[in-house]
Structure formats: C-alpha cells, structure tokens
Amino acid sequence: MSYWAKRTCTPGDFWGGLAAMLVALPAAIAFGVTVYSAIGPSYAAYGALAGIVGATVIGLIASSLGGTDRLISAPCAPGAAMLSAFAIEMVRNGDAPALIVLLLILVGVLAGLIQLGLGLLGVGGLIKYIPYPVVSGFLTGVGLIIIGSQIPKFVGAPDGTLWWQSVLSPALWDWRSIVIAVVTSAVAIVAPRLTRRVPGIILGIVAGVLVYFGLALQDPALRELSDNPLVVGPLSVSGAGYLSSLGSRWTELRQIGLGHVAGVFGTALTLGVLLSIDTLKTCVVLDQLTRSRHDSNRELIAQGVANVAANAFGGISGAGTMGATLVGLNSGSCSRAAGVFEGLFALAAALLLSAFIAWIPVATLAGIMVVIGVRMIDREPLHFLESRATVLDFGVVLAVVVVALTVSLIAASAVGVGMAIILFVREQIGGVVVRHKMELNQTSSSWHRPERELAVLDEKGDQAVIFELQGSLFFGNTYQLYTDLEHEIATRSYVIIDLKRVRSIDVTAAHLFKQIRDAIRERGAKLVLSGIRENHPTGRNLHKLLGQSGLWHPRSKTVRVFPDLDAAIAWVEDRLLGEIEYTPDAETPMQLQEMELFSRHKDETLKDLEACMKICSFQAGETIYASGAPGDELYWVRRGTVRLVASLEAGRKKPVASFGRGDFFGGLAFLDNQPRPNDAVAVTPTEVYMLSREQFNQIAEGHKKLAFNLAIAMARTLAMRLRRTEIKLTMLQEY
C-alpha cells in the first residue's frame, strides 16, 4: 500500500504548505538572484526564475519520495553561497556568461547525484557526525559570504564592485537602494516580534516594494520595468520561451574545458555534502519537536533526485530548510503532503504573480539576504572562549571561517575536518588508557581456596600485577602506555593485561605488545592476556589482529591468553601455589578424608557419611542444577571444575564463582532453604559427592557432632568467601 493510501492530506497540510511557501518562495527568489546576478545584472531575472523552479520542483519531488513528514525542501542559503562563489570565480576567470550558467546547472546536477550516491551507500547516518565546530564555522562563513555578496546590492553600487570597495567608497552608493534595503531589513527583523500570522520575510518584501513605489512617485524612470537595474525585471515564464531558453543553455557544452572539470567536481562534492548536512540537521530538529524518527538515507536519495531534476529544468539546488519547515509545522502540517502543497503553491505563485515578482527591488532581496546571513552566524562558539578546555574548539571555528572567507568553502571544509581530527587525536593521547592497576594480593579469582592457600597468595601476591586497559590503543598513546608498564615489566614475575574494555588496537600498539613480550621473556617471566575480543561491536577481531602480529604461538612459554580476567588470575594463582599444569583427564577423584572440611574427623565417621552420599558424574557443559531449583543438596567436587553462572538481561550469562577439587558448593540455598540463585555447570568432566537434605538429617541423628561441625564449617567458609567478596567490591568502587 502506498504512502498516499495510508495517509490522507489534512487541512493542516494545506495551510502548512501555504505558510511554508510564503517563507520559502521569496527566499528562493532571493537566492536565485544572488547566484545569477553574480554573472551580471541582466541575469537577475534568470536567477529569480531559477529560484521559483527550484522551490517548485524540489518541493514536489523531495516530499513525494522522502520519508520525513512535515519537511519542507527548497533552495537554501548554504547552496546559494556555494553557487554564488563558484559563479564569481568563473567571472574572474573570464568565462562567457552562457557557459557559467551551464556550469552552474552541471554543479547542481552532480551535487544531486552525489546525494543520491550517499543515500544508496548508506552514508546518511554518518554525515550527522561531522564535528559541531566544523559545521558552526562553515555556516558562519556562509553567512558572512552571503552578507559580503549582498553589500554592493544593498548600497546600490555598480555591478562588479567588491564588498570592501562598496563600504569604502560612499560615492558609489545609491541612496534609493539603501533606503529600500534598510526598510526591508528592519521590517523583516521587527515583524516577528509584533505578529506571527504573516512571516517577517513577506512583510519585509512588501515594505520594500511599497518604499520603491513611493520613490517611483517622485521619479518617473522608476516606473519603467525594462533596463531598470533597481528591480528584478521581466520573467520568462511562458512555456515556449522558458523551454527555448533552457534548451539553448545545453549548447554551451562544447565550451567546457579540462580546466573547468576540477572546479565543477570539487564544488559539486562540497555542495552535495553541505546540502545533505543542512537537510539532515533539519530532520534531526524535526524529530525532536515531533517525537518521530526520519530515515537519513531515504531522505538523501529523495533530495538527490529532486536536485537533479530541479537543475535539469533550470532551477537551483536546495535542501530541507529549517525556517519553512518550522512555519509549516506551526501552521498545522502533519505529513509529507505539506511539502507537495508548498511546491504546488510556488508554481501557482510563479504563474499568477510573475508581474509582481518582476517589480521586486534588487535592494529588497539584498536586505532579505543580509537578514538571512546574519541569522546564519552561529554565536554559540563565543562561549568556547570562557573555558580553557574549549579554546581550541573555538580555534577550529575561527579557522574554518577565515579559510572560507579568504580561500574557498571547499578548503574550509577540509581545514575544519583536518583540525577536528587533530584535536580528537590530541584528546585521545591525553586520555587515560590504564583504567585500573593492582597487585594480585589486592584481589582474587572467583575460585574458592582454603585458608592455607589464601595465606600463600597474600604472601606471594606482589609477584603479579594486573593492568585493566580501556579505550583505543593507537600510535598516539603507545609511548605513555609503555611508560606506565615499564617498571612492572622489569620487576614482576607475572604481568596480567586485561583488554576487555579496549575498543581498537592499531599496528603500532600491536608492535608495542611484542616489545613488552620480549622484555618479559628476557627475565623468564610471564605475560598473561585476557578479554581479547573476537566479536567486537565495531566489527574488529582484536584476537586475530594480535595473533597475526606474531605476539604468541601455540607453543609459547611466555605469553598465555585467557578468555576473561578471572581465568587469567586463577591461572597465575595456581602458578604461585606451585601447581603444575594438568589436563582434566589426569585428575584422580578426591576422597572425603583428603578434603580440608573433613580432615579432622575419624575414618569411621567419614565412612558413615560417605555411605549417605551419592557420587554423580557430569560431562563438560552439563548443568548440575539450574537457577530456581530447590536447594536440597550439597555438593563436594571430587575431580573436575564447576562454575556458578548468573543469568543477566537479554539472555546473557556471567560466571560468579568457580570450584575445584575439594571445594563444596550449593551451601547457601541448602542453609536458607531457598531456591538456587544461579546455575551450576560442569566446566570439565566432573565428579561430585552429593548429600541430600534427607540424608543429612539422617547422619545428624547418629553423628550429632559431625553434623554440627559440618554446619559450622560451611557457615565459616561461606562467611570467609563473603568477606573476600566485600573486600573485592570495595576495591572496585575506588576506581
């Protein structure tokens, strides 16, 4: 089912489209005149017509194909500034006016194709992430360029006069233009404070026209339309005349030389990206106001098609415009139909009001453009000077503005993005890579060890150090990272580096790890790595990257790699306790009398206890008991490894404790008679003693002392485990 079948046009879309046209069309005419009058005064009428065509075609096509409700698309100030600067440069190069017109059309068509390509490639979501200082400086630069280009028209200086020449040469001024422009600007600025029923731009234009005709009462020459430099002039809106003029433009293709190609493509690329940013910025604001969500790539495709069509028909490029969109929104628009109505109303206005448009003073349009340019200047970056932390960001804004005014908007884009990248790298270099550093005796693995082993680990814990790293490891911070690790590399027997929170590693950082490995190998120490992600959210396989760099190999005696930090710490603890590495198949089942919990009981008592127990075997990965199950059994590990696993949100699992030979588990639920809080899973082939609550009660009747000592021992062990957990949590909260 099509969009129009699912959504009906409401009266709000009608009135919203009409209100948006009243803002978009006068601005579009002003933008067109700004672009084409740069070629010569006689082209002002062509510019006005190009603005009308742009407002009509872009409004109709972008709204029909786009997916953003209420968005109004029309010619915009950034596009006008780019095209005007391009036209001025072509004039300075001595190109023929007809060729310049064709080049303007080609730039617009290519810019639309670039937008179309960006949308098809899915780049729409990325354009929104261009740094704010770059966008701010760019828009401010565009605003200043617009103001500078309108100053000669504002004061009525002869064609070809530069803005600074116009300012410094009062003899060139035409007081009639100044009066018209000043009144237009003043009304456009003040009107919104008095009424919001009629857009300020409309009232400003009406005021400028009234002042012009007031002056015409005193000067008969102003009543003539032809050869009158103070007004737009006659528009060729008849079908035959328009198509003939449009067709003649393409005959200039043969005059395009290789020197024009680079300028056309460079300007088109910048224009396409700029129009895309302007559109998506408006869409983001619209989403916030209406609690909706736009499709960036679909909108870019629609804008690209619209701009190609608009320029092919002799119009100028445009984008989703903030002013017209907000006016339409406040007037009741609720769907894409508002944009279509805006295009239809623009076409009707061009056909019905062409005589009036021809009499609009050029100074009035200049006054409107100056107001638009002033409003584009972003004053927010001035607050960056209030803090040392943001002074450099202000420098980026200032650099973009200066380059935009002195070189070109294309160069300003490149300079701004380049400086933003440098500032980002600088910020990353100054960031903290080592999130947490601690000795082994300050923490422990989730393995529950007997007191005698804990005492040994407390004594030998300073032989091992743990580093938890974070962020991105790249060429900018590798020197600082090596400085932080250097002393530990030279003194510790075990260096554990956890990479769980590392987002990316470049080749320089991978080489640094090889240097660390070589320094550790010379001393016969061990480098233990953990948490290296294979399926990182960014799509990078860090495990594969470090492996390909030659950091480790399957027979390496220096580097050990573990899936998580807990497993790495447990391995180092085993080495400090003097345990040799063994395979699960080599383990022998442990007897009751070998376990610390029962070491002080008589053999006869233990035989009676063992007779009440059941020996159970589990394969690796098999669940011994599940979360929520009744806590009616106690378990002692004879051989193998058991891990308690907690269930988290979204089906995720997290290991919380591990048990090996001689450890017991399941005691908490057994003591409080509550359901199991976690899953118990066999990590390796495992064999356990299982004592049910019923059998415990039976053994308690004949061996009260055993039952009492067993309960006391379990409570004591659980308390010791809880105490160590509290210490560990306290240390983690300090970082």
C-alpha positions in Angstrom: 0.0 0.0 0.0 1.4 3.4 -1.0 2.1 6.2 1.4 -0.8 8.3 0.0 -3.2 5.4 0.5 -2.2 5.1 4.1 -2.1 8.8 4.9 -4.7 11.3 3.9 -4.0 15.0 3.3 -5.4 17.1 6.1 -6.4 20.8 6.1 -3.4 21.3 8.3 -1.1 20.1 5.4 -2.9 22.6 3.0 -2.4 25.6 5.3 1.0 24.4 6.4 2.1 24.1 2.8 0.8 27.6 2.0 2.5 29.2 5.0 5.8 27.4 4.1 5.6 28.7 0.5 5.2 32.2 1.8 8.6 31.8 3.5 10.4 29.5 1.0 9.5 31.2 -2.3 10.7 34.8 -1.5 13.9 33.3 -0.1 14.3 31.1 -3.1 13.9 34.1 -5.4 16.5 36.0 -3.4 18.9 33.0 -3.5 18.4 32.7 -7.3 19.0 36.4 -7.8 22.1 36.2 -5.6 23.6 33.4 -7.6 22.8 34.7 -11.2 23.4 38.4 -10.6 27.0 37.4 -9.8 27.2 36.8 -13.6 25.7 40.2 -14.4 22.7 42.5 -13.6 20.9 41.2 -16.7 20.8 37.7 -15.2 18.9 38.7 -12.1 15.6 37.7 -13.8 17.1 34.3 -14.7 18.0 33.9 -11.1 14.5 34.8 -9.8 13.1 32.2 -12.3 15.7 29.6 -11.2 14.7 30.1 -7.6 11.0 29.6 -8.4 11.8 26.5 -10.4 13.9 25.2 -7.5 11.2 25.8 -4.9 8.6 24.1 -7.1 10.5 21.0 -8.3 12.3 20.3 -5.1 9.2 20.8 -3.1 7.2 18.4 -5.2 9.8 15.6 -5.7 11.6 15.6 -2.3 8.4 15.4 -0.4 6.9 12.7 -2.7 10.0 10.4 -2.4 11.3 11.4 1.0 10.2 9.7 4.2 10.2 12.7 6.6 6.8 14.0 7.5 6.4 17.9 7.6 9.8 18.5 6.0 9.8 21.4 3.5 12.5 21.4 0.9 13.5 24.5 -1.1 16.6 26.5 -2.2 18.7 27.3 0.8 21.3 29.8 1.9 24.4 27.5 2.0 23.6 26.3 -1.5 23.3 29.9 -2.7 26.6 30.9 -1.1 28.4 28.0 -2.8 26.9 28.6 -6.2 27.4 32.4 -5.9 31.1 31.9 -5.0 31.5 29.5 -7.9 29.9 32.0 -10.3 32.1 34.8 -9.1 35.2 32.7 -9.6 34.1 31.8 -13.2 33.6 35.5 -13.9 37.1 36.3 -12.7 38.4 33.6 -15.0 36.8 35.4 -17.9 34.3 32.7 -18.8 31.4 33.6 -21.0 28.1 34.2 -19.1 26.3 31.4 -21.1 29.0 28.9 -20.1 28.8 30.0 -16.5 25.0 29.3 -16.5 25.7 25.8 -17.9 28.4 25.1 -15.3 26.0 26.2 -12.5 23.5 23.6 -13.8 26.1 20.9 -14.0 27.3 21.6 -10.5 23.8 21.3 -9.2 23.1 18.0 -11.2 26.4 16.5 -10.0 25.6 17.5 -6.4 22.3 15.8 -6.6 23.9 12.6 -8.0 26.4 12.7 -5.1 23.5 13.0 -2.6 21.8 10.1 -4.4 25.0 8.0 -4.1 25.5 8.9 -0.4 21.9 7.7 0.3 22.4 4.4 -1.7 25.7 3.7 0.0 24.1 4.2 3.5 26.3 7.2 4.4 23.3 9.3 5.5 23.8 8.3 9.2 27.5 9.3 9.1 27.0 12.8 7.8 25.3 13.8 11.1 28.6 13.1 12.9 30.6 15.9 11.3 32.1 17.8 14.3 30.0 20.7 15.5 32.8 23.3 15.4 33.3 22.5 11.7 29.5 22.9 10.9 29.4 26.0 13.1 32.3 27.6 11.4 31.1 26.6 8.0 27.6 28.1 8.5 29.1 31.3 9.9 31.4 31.5 6.9 28.4 31.0 4.6 26.5 33.7 6.4 29.4 36.2 6.1 29.9 35.3 2.4 26.2 36.0 1.8 26.4 39.3 3.7 29.5 40.3 1.7 28.0 39.4 -1.6 24.9 41.5 -0.9 26.6 44.7 0.4 27.1 46.1 -3.2 23.4 45.5 -4.0 22.4 46.8 -0.5 24.1 50.2 -1.2 23.3 50.2 -4.9 27.0 50.1 -6.1 27.7 49.3 -9.8 27.9 45.7 -10.9 31.3 44.1 -10.3 32.1 46.3 -7.2 33.7 44.2 -4.4 32.1 44.5 -1.0 35.0 46.3 0.6 35.1 48.7 -2.2 31.4 49.4 -1.7 32.0 50.0 2.0 35.0 52.3 1.5 33.5 54.3 -1.5 30.4 56.2 -0.5 30.5 57.9 -3.9 29.3 54.7 -5.4 26.2 54.4 -3.2 22.7 54.9 -4.5 20.6 56.3 -1.6 17.4 54.8 -3.1 18.8 51.3 -2.8 20.0 52.0 0.8 16.6 53.2 1.8 14.8 50.3 0.3 17.2 47.7 1.8 17.2 49.3 5.3 13.4 49.4 5.4 13.2 45.8 4.2 15.7 44.5 6.7 14.2 46.4 9.6 10.7 45.2 8.9 11.9 41.6 8.4 13.7 41.7 11.8 11.0 43.6 13.8 7.8 42.0 12.3 8.2 38.6 14.0 8.1 40.4 17.4 4.8 42.0 16.5 3.0 39.2 14.7 3.5 35.6 13.8 0.5 35.4 11.5 2.5 36.6 8.5 6.2 35.6 8.0 8.6 38.5 8.6 10.2 37.9 5.2 6.9 38.5 3.4 6.3 41.7 5.4 9.8 42.9 4.6 9.4 42.3 0.9 6.0 44.1 0.9 7.6 47.0 2.8 10.5 47.2 0.3 8.1 47.2 -2.7 6.0 49.9 -1.1 9.1 52.1 -0.5 10.1 51.5 -4.1 6.8 52.7 -5.5 6.8 55.6 -3.1 10.1 56.7 -4.6 8.7 56.0 -8.1 6.0 58.6 -7.5 8.8 61.2 -7.5 11.0 59.6 -10.2 9.2 58.5 -13.5 12.2 56.5 -14.5 11.5 54.0 -11.7 8.1 53.2 -13.3 9.8 51.5 -16.3 10.4 47.8 -16.0 12.9 47.2 -18.8 16.5 48.3 -18.4 15.8 49.2 -14.7 18.7 48.0 -12.6 16.8 48.5 -9.3 14.3 45.7 -9.9 14.4 42.0 -10.8 12.9 42.6 -14.3 10.6 40.6 -16.6 10.4 36.9 -16.0 10.1 34.5 -19.0 7.5 32.2 -17.5 5.8 31.3 -20.8 6.2 27.7 -21.8 7.8 28.3 -25.2 10.1 31.0 -24.0 11.2 29.1 -21.0 11.9 25.8 -22.8 13.7 27.7 -25.6 16.0 29.4 -23.0 16.6 26.1 -21.2 17.5 24.2 -24.4 19.9 26.9 -25.5 21.9 26.5 -22.3 23.0 23.0 -23.2 24.5 24.1 -26.5 27.4 25.5 -24.5 28.7 22.0 -23.6 31.3 22.2 -26.3 33.0 25.1 -24.5 33.7 23.2 -21.3 37.5 22.6 -21.0 39.6 20.4 -18.7 40.2 23.4 -16.5 36.5 23.6 -15.7 36.2 19.9 -14.7 38.1 20.1 -11.4 36.2 23.2 -10.3 32.9 21.6 -11.2 33.5 18.3 -9.4 35.1 19.9 -6.4 32.2 22.4 -6.0 29.6 19.7 -6.6 31.2 17.4 -3.9 31.2 20.2 -1.3 27.7 21.3 -2.3 26.3 17.8 -2.2 27.7 17.2 1.3 26.6 20.6 2.5 23.1 20.2 1.3 22.9 16.8 2.9 24.1 18.2 6.2 21.6 21.0 6.0 18.7 18.6 5.3 19.6 16.0 8.0 20.2 18.8 10.6 16.6 20.0 9.9 15.4 16.4 10.1 17.0 15.9 13.5 15.4 19.0 14.9 12.1 18.0 13.4 12.4 14.5 15.1 13.0 16.2 18.4 9.9 18.5 18.0 7.5 15.8 16.8 9.0 12.7 18.6 9.4 11.0 15.3 12.3 9.3 13.5 13.5 10.0 10.0 15.3 7.8 7.5 18.5 9.6 6.7 19.4 7.5 3.6 15.9 7.6 2.1 15.8 11.3 2.6 19.2 11.8 0.9 18.0 9.7 -2.1 14.9 11.9 -2.4 16.9 15.1 -2.1 19.4 13.9 -4.7 16.7 13.1 -7.2 14.9 16.4 -6.5 18.1 18.4 -7.0 19.0 16.6 -10.2 15.5 17.3 -11.6 15.5 21.0 -10.4 18.8 21.8 -12.0 17.9 19.9 -15.2 14.9 22.2 -15.5 17.0 25.3 -14.9 16.4 25.7 -11.2 18.9 25.9 -8.3 19.7 23.3 -5.7 18.1 23.2 -2.3 17.7 21.2 0.9 15.3 20.6 3.8 15.0 24.1 5.2 14.6 24.9 8.9 12.6 28.2 8.6 9.9 27.0 6.1 9.6 23.6 7.9 9.0 25.2 11.3 6.5 27.7 9.8 4.6 24.8 8.2 4.7 22.8 11.4 3.3 25.7 13.4 0.6 26.1 10.8 -0.7 22.6 11.2 1.3 20.4 8.7 1.4 16.7 9.7 2.6 14.8 6.7 4.7 14.9 3.6 1.7 16.4 1.8 2.6 19.8 3.2 5.8 19.8 1.1 3.9 18.8 -2.0 1.4 21.7 -1.4 4.4 24.0 -0.9 5.6 23.1 -4.4 2.2 23.5 -6.0 1.7 26.9 -4.3 5.1 28.0 -5.5 4.2 27.1 -9.1 0.8 28.9 -8.8 2.5 32.0 -7.4 5.0 32.0 -10.3 2.3 31.8 -12.9 -0.1 34.3 -11.2 2.3 36.7 -9.6 5.1 36.9 -12.1 4.2 40.6 -12.8 4.6 41.4 -9.1 7.8 39.4 -8.8 9.3 41.4 -11.7 8.8 44.6 -9.7 10.6 43.4 -6.5 13.6 45.7 -5.9 17.0 44.0 -6.0 17.8 46.0 -2.8 14.8 44.4 -1.1 16.2 40.9 -1.9 19.6 42.1 -0.8 18.1 43.2 2.5 16.4 39.9 3.0 19.6 38.0 2.2 21.6 40.1 4.7 19.0 39.3 7.4 19.3 35.6 6.5 23.1 35.8 6.5 23.1 37.5 10.0 20.9 34.7 11.3 23.2 32.1 10.0 26.1 33.4 12.0 26.5 31.0 15.0 27.2 33.0 18.2 27.3 29.9 20.5 31.1 29.3 19.9 31.9 32.6 21.6 31.2 30.7 24.9 34.1 28.4 24.0 36.4 31.3 25.0 35.1 31.1 28.6 36.9 27.8 29.3 40.4 26.7 28.5 39.1 23.3 27.7 37.2 24.6 24.7 39.5 27.4 23.4 41.0 25.1 20.8 37.5 24.2 19.6 36.9 27.9 19.1 40.1 27.9 17.1 38.6 25.3 14.7 35.5 27.5 14.2 37.7 30.6 13.6 40.0 28.8 11.2 37.0 27.5 9.1 35.5 31.0 8.9 38.8 32.6 7.9 39.6 30.0 5.2 36.0 30.2 3.9 36.4 34.0 3.5 39.9 34.1 2.2 40.2 30.8 0.1 37.1 28.9 -0.5 34.3 26.9 1.2 35.8 23.7 -0.1 39.2 24.5 1.5 37.3 25.5 4.7 35.7 22.1 4.9 39.0 20.3 4.5 40.7 22.5 7.1 37.9 22.2 9.6 37.7 18.4 9.4 41.5 18.1 9.5 41.8 20.3 12.6 38.9 18.4 14.3 40.8 15.1 13.7 44.0 16.6 15.2 42.1 17.8 18.2 40.5 14.3 18.6 43.8 12.6 18.4 45.2 15.1 20.9 42.3 14.3 23.3 42.9 10.6 22.8 46.6 11.0 23.6 45.7 12.8 26.8 43.2 10.2 27.8 43.8 7.5 30.5 44.5 4.1 28.9 45.2 2.3 32.2 41.8 2.1 33.9 43.0 0.1 36.9 46.2 -1.3 38.3 46.5 -3.6 41.3 48.6 -6.4 42.7 47.3 -9.9 42.9 47.1 -9.8 46.7 44.6 -7.0 46.4 42.1 -9.1 44.5 41.5 -12.8 43.7 39.8 -15.0 41.2 36.4 -16.5 41.7 38.0 -19.8 42.8 37.3 -20.5 46.5 40.5 -21.7 48.0 41.3 -23.0 51.5 42.8 -20.7 54.1 46.3 -22.1 53.8 46.3 -21.3 50.1 44.9 -17.8 50.7 47.7 -17.1 53.1 50.3 -18.2 50.5 48.6 -15.9 47.9 48.6 -13.0 50.3 52.4 -13.5 50.8 53.3 -14.0 47.1 50.7 -11.7 45.6 53.2 -8.9 44.9 54.9 -11.1 42.3 52.0 -10.5 39.9 50.4 -7.2 38.8 47.2 -6.7 36.9 46.5 -3.9 34.4 43.0 -3.2 33.1 43.2 -1.2 29.9 40.5 0.9 28.2 39.7 2.9 25.1 41.7 2.8 21.9 45.3 1.8 21.7 47.0 3.5 18.8 50.2 5.3 17.9 49.3 8.4 19.9 49.3 6.7 23.3 51.6 3.7 23.0 54.6 5.7 24.4 52.6 6.6 27.5 51.3 3.1 27.9 54.8 1.6 27.8 55.9 4.2 30.3 53.1 3.1 32.7 54.1 -0.6 32.3 57.9 -0.3 32.1 58.6 -0.6 35.9 56.3 -3.6 36.3 57.7 -5.4 33.3 61.2 -5.2 34.8 60.2 -6.4 38.3 57.1 -8.7 38.3 57.1 -12.4 37.6 53.6 -12.2 36.1 52.1 -9.3 34.2 48.4 -9.6 33.5 46.9 -7.3 30.9 43.1 -7.3 30.6 41.8 -5.9 27.2 38.1 -6.4 27.8 37.4 -2.6 27.6 39.8 -1.9 24.6 37.8 -0.9 21.6 40.6 -0.9 19.0 44.3 -1.7 18.5 46.4 -0.4 15.7 49.6 -1.9 14.2 51.8 0.4 16.4 50.1 -0.8 19.6 50.3 -4.5 18.4 54.1 -3.9 18.0 54.2 -2.5 21.5 52.9 -5.7 22.9 55.6 -7.6 21.1 58.2 -5.3 22.8 56.6 -6.0 26.2 56.7 -9.7 25.5 60.4 -9.6 24.5 61.3 -7.6 27.7 59.4 -10.1 29.9 60.9 -13.2 28.1 64.4 -12.0 28.9 63.7 -12.3 32.6 61.8 -15.6 32.3 58.6 -14.0 33.4 55.1 -14.5 32.0 52.8 -12.2 30.1 49.2 -13.1 30.6 46.5 -11.5 28.3 42.8 -11.7 28.9 39.5 -10.4 27.5 40.7 -10.1 23.9 37.5 -9.8 21.8 37.0 -11.8 18.7 33.5 -10.4 18.0 33.8 -6.7 18.9 30.8 -4.4 18.4 32.9 -2.4 16.0 33.5 -5.4 13.8 37.2 -5.7 14.6 38.7 -9.1 15.6 41.3 -8.0 18.1 42.3 -11.6 18.9 43.1 -12.2 15.3 45.0 -9.0 14.9 47.3 -9.7 17.8 47.8 -13.3 16.7 48.7 -12.3 13.2 51.2 -9.8 14.6 53.2 -12.7 16.0 52.6 -11.9 19.6 52.0 -15.5 20.5 52.0 -19.0 19.0 50.6 -22.3 20.3 53.9 -23.4 21.9 54.7 -20.1 23.5 56.1 -20.4 27.1 56.0 -16.6 27.7 52.5 -15.5 26.6 49.3 -17.0 27.8 45.9 -16.0 26.6 42.6 -16.4 28.5 39.0 -15.5 27.7 38.5 -13.4 30.8 40.3 -11.8 33.6 39.0 -14.3 36.2 40.5 -17.2 34.3 43.8 -15.3 34.0 44.0 -14.6 37.7 43.2 -18.1 38.6 46.0 -19.4 36.4 48.5 -17.1 38.0 47.3 -18.1 41.5 47.9 -21.8 40.6 51.4 -21.0 39.5 52.1 -19.1 42.7 50.8 -22.0 44.7 53.2 -24.3 42.9 50.6 -26.3 41.0 51.7 -27.8 37.7 49.5 -27.6 34.7 47.5 -30.7 34.2 44.7 -31.9 32.0 41.3 -32.8 33.4 41.7 -36.4 32.4 44.8 -36.7 34.6 42.9 -35.8 37.8 42.3 -38.5 40.3 39.0 -38.4 42.3 39.5 -36.9 45.8 38.4 -38.8 48.8 36.5 -37.3 51.8 39.4 -37.6 54.2 41.6 -35.6 51.7 39.2 -32.6 51.8 40.0 -29.9 54.3 36.5 -29.7 55.6 36.6 -33.3 56.8 40.3 -33.6 57.7 39.7 -33.7 61.5 37.0 -36.4 61.5 37.5 -40.1 62.2 37.6 -42.6 59.4 34.6 -44.4 60.8 32.6 -41.3 60.8 33.6 -40.4 57.3 32.7 -43.9 56.1 29.2 -43.4 57.6 29.0 -40.0 55.9 30.2 -41.4 52.5 27.6 -44.1 52.7 24.9 -41.5 52.8 26.3 -39.6 49.8 25.8 -40.2 46.2 28.6 -40.0 43.6 27.5 -38.2 40.4 29.3 -37.6 37.1 28.8 -34.8 34.7 30.2 -34.1 31.2 31.7 -30.7 30.3 29.0 -28.2 29.7 26.3 -30.2 31.6 24.1 -28.4 34.1 24.4 -29.8 37.6 21.5 -27.7 38.9 19.6 -24.8 37.4 18.7 -21.4 38.9 15.4 -21.6 40.7 15.7 -25.2 41.6 15.1 -26.3 45.2 18.3 -26.2 47.3 18.0 -29.7 48.7 21.5 -31.0 48.0 25.1 -30.2 49.0 28.0 -30.9 46.6 31.7 -31.6 47.0 34.0 -31.7 44.0 36.0 -35.0 43.7 37.5 -34.0 40.3 36.9 -31.5 37.6 35.8 -27.9 37.7 32.3 -26.4 38.5 31.3 -22.9 37.7 28.3 -20.9 39.1 26.8 -18.8 36.3 24.3 -15.9 36.9 21.7 -15.0 34.3 21.6 -11.4 33.2 19.4 -9.4 30.9 19.0 -10.2 27.2 19.9 -13.9 27.8 23.5 -13.0 28.8 25.4 -15.2 31.3 28.2 -14.1 33.8 30.4 -16.5 35.8 30.3 -15.6 39.5 32.3 -18.4 41.2 34.5 -21.5 40.3 35.2 -24.6 42.3 37.8 -27.3 42.0 38.8 -30.5 43.8 38.0 -30.4 47.4 35.6 -27.4 47.3 31.9 -27.6 48.2 29.1 -25.6 46.6 25.4 -25.2 46.9 25.6 -24.4 50.6 23.8 -21.1 50.6 20.5 -22.5 49.3 21.0 -25.6 51.4 21.2 -23.5 54.6 18.4 -21.0 54.0 16.1 -23.5 52.2 15.6 -21.0 49.3 15.7 -21.7 45.5 19.1 -21.8 43.8 20.2 -18.2 42.8 22.5 -19.4 39.9 23.2 -22.2 37.5 25.9 -24.8 38.4 27.7 -26.0 35.3 30.5 -28.6 34.8 33.3 -26.8 33.0 35.3 -30.1 32.5 34.3 -33.7 33.0 33.4 -33.6 36.7 32.6 -36.0 39.5 31.0 -34.8 42.8 29.7 -36.1 46.1 26.1 -35.2 46.6 24.4 -35.1 50.0 20.6 -34.6 50.1 18.9 -32.8 53.0 17.1 -36.0 53.9 20.4 -37.9 54.2 22.0 -35.0 56.1 19.2 -35.2 58.7 19.8 -39.0 59.0 23.5 -38.6 59.6 22.8 -35.9 62.1 20.8 -38.3 64.2 23.7 -40.7 64.6 26.6 -38.2 64.4 25.5 -35.0 66.0 29.0 -33.7 66.4 29.7 -34.3 62.7 26.5 -32.5 61.7 27.3 -29.6 64.0 30.9 -29.3 62.8 29.8 -29.6 59.2 27.2 -26.8 59.6 29.8 -24.6 61.4 32.5 -25.3 58.8 30.1 -24.5 56.0 29.0 -21.3 57.7 32.6 -20.3 58.4 33.6 -21.0 54.8 30.7 -19.0 53.4 31.5 -16.1 55.7 35.1 -16.1 54.6 34.0 -16.1 51.0 31.6 -13.3 51.6 34.3 -11.3 53.4 36.7 -11.6 50.5 33.9 -10.6 48.1 33.2 -7.5 50.1 36.9 -6.5 50.0 37.0 -7.0 46.3 33.8 -4.9 45.7 35.2 -2.2 47.9 38.4 -2.0 45.9 36.5 -1.9 42.6 34.4 1.0 43.9 37.6 3.0 44.5 38.2 3.1 40.7 
